[in-house]
Amino acid sequence: MNEIKIICAVFVLMITNIYSQSDPAFPAPFDKRLSEQNIKSVWVENEFAEIYPVPVKAEYSDTYYNLYNKDFNPEAGIIVNTKYEKNAAATLNNQLSKYNYPAFPVLNSNLNEFENYKILIKFDSSFNELKQFGEQAYKINFKENEKVVVELSGGSEVGLIYASVSLAQLINRNENEIQLRKADVFDYPKFSKRIINSRPDPYHLTEDLDWMLRYKIECITFHNIDYSWYGPDDELKKNLSIYKKWNEEFGGVRSLLVLNLYTGDYDIEITNEDHLNQIKEFIKESYLHGVTRFMINADDSPPFKFGEGYILTSQKDKQKFSTMAEAHCWLMNNIYEWAGKNKFDLELMYCPGFYTYEEMHYGDMELFKNTPWENDAFGPLKRDLKIIGEKMNKDIEIMWTGPFVCTRVLTDEDISDWTNNLQGRVPFLFDNTIYSQLEFTTRSMFTAYENDFPKNFSRKTGGNGIFLNGEGVGETSRAQSMTANAYMWEEDRYNPNASLMAAMRNLYGSSNINLLLKYRDVELEFCKTIKQRELWYAADELWQSIRKTRFITEKNPFYYHQNYGRLKALRLQLKNSVPEPVEINEFKNKCFELRDIRKSLLNEIEKNSFYRLSYSLQSEMVNVPSFEEAK
């Protein structure tokens, strides 16, 4: 059995090396050019005055209203009465500023002040009509009498802000005129929690938040560089300060802080009062900066022992708690009660060590069934999830990734099975699939989010939400982030290809779509050319280790021979999944050809002013291999 473990470890190391070019656990190095103040995202003017994501109901008219006179002075004004309405008005004017359009004047309800304006934008902050559809529901209605009156309403202050950014999407340039398209809109999302993981940098955070709000991406994620739990690092401190200021001025994008209990300089000791105070102080400081969601993780990082599962690191913790799961229930419940006593209106999420059947240490747990080691694998998982389901406060969401780490196909039966593991608690999806859309890379450039999830999934998953483990604000992954959010907004109405084209048009303009798709295809071909060759040779090296088990297990029980057969089949699958390598000179020439095409495309991207995009693509692209070391 030990020999088999060693072989599996060797295999994992080989495959990790093959994919390390784009492993999300080891992000691409930061290009210093991206920190220059003049390197910002390009805000492309609307080509079509349509709302993204696609609304539940939108009656678009062919009527357009000029928003500015010949001197470029506003023909529209905004009437506000409450704080919520002022924030929504500020949001609308902030969106206009991205395209260098003059702000609309914001005044109180004295209509005499708007005598010279042809268009009046009014807010309804009573929230009564739309509450039944959720806080994020919104409506846009046009009325024409002596003036054009645009009425915006929402299910809450967030819905009111969503009405503002949706109205901004109805503004476009028609020849030399900036116009507003008439459209009556009613809309609300299927998933109320649409959380996309990210690592924003302070240089671009304000721009990132403005972009997220425009397309109604509900929640940004913050964390330390190493996800540690005991206090903010310098980058996170800057991000929290920037977010607090932005959130107070505009609002509409919530935030989540992710903490891992077993990363950083030291693991948490749950019986240590100082450690408890540290994590609570971290949560409190973040909450006072506007963060209202907190995910506390024990995934992948705690100590593990075969047959016992995830184990506690502290002797004092071991004396008080029988298992790590029991200790974490106590910790999460303690934090929940502390937050309640302090009247902190926050949401808690928890990711356990066991969050899938494709387990960090066991691998594919299906392979343990009907073997002498079945209980060593499934026993700790079933035990821990039972404890968590029974003992953790019911208001705390419990994360899972589905039956696999990257679950592309999820069924009602899968949800029911894990719900049973949690004693009736429906899990909240921690979705890793954004990393598994393309071959030989985890990058998500210019690709639509697309999975096979159950119909009406929003009603079946825990918390009416999804946590998407991607790079939400990354320049190269913005199109996919937008399509992922569109799925969560539209659900069963979502069309991946149409959504991707609309997202890319909004981000880059129609004239640049083919250029960027060509770059994507060339980069993917480059990755494939290099990684297929590496995998073919890695499978051969793996075979040398697998062969040894034949002789070691020759006179041993059936199960050892079964494992040998599985390893042999795995090696054959790997080797035959890729073509036999070409001669080295042909390989070199192909790499040089793709490198030159890629360079030419990057030059064209920069020529079209997308410098931030180009620099981000360069930081992530596959390197030309060292041919001296290549086989």
Summary of the structure (lengths in Angstrom):
residues: 631
radius of gyration: 26.9
end to end distance: 32.1
largest distance: 97.1
contacts: 2059
relative contact order: 0.10
helix: 47%
strand: 16%
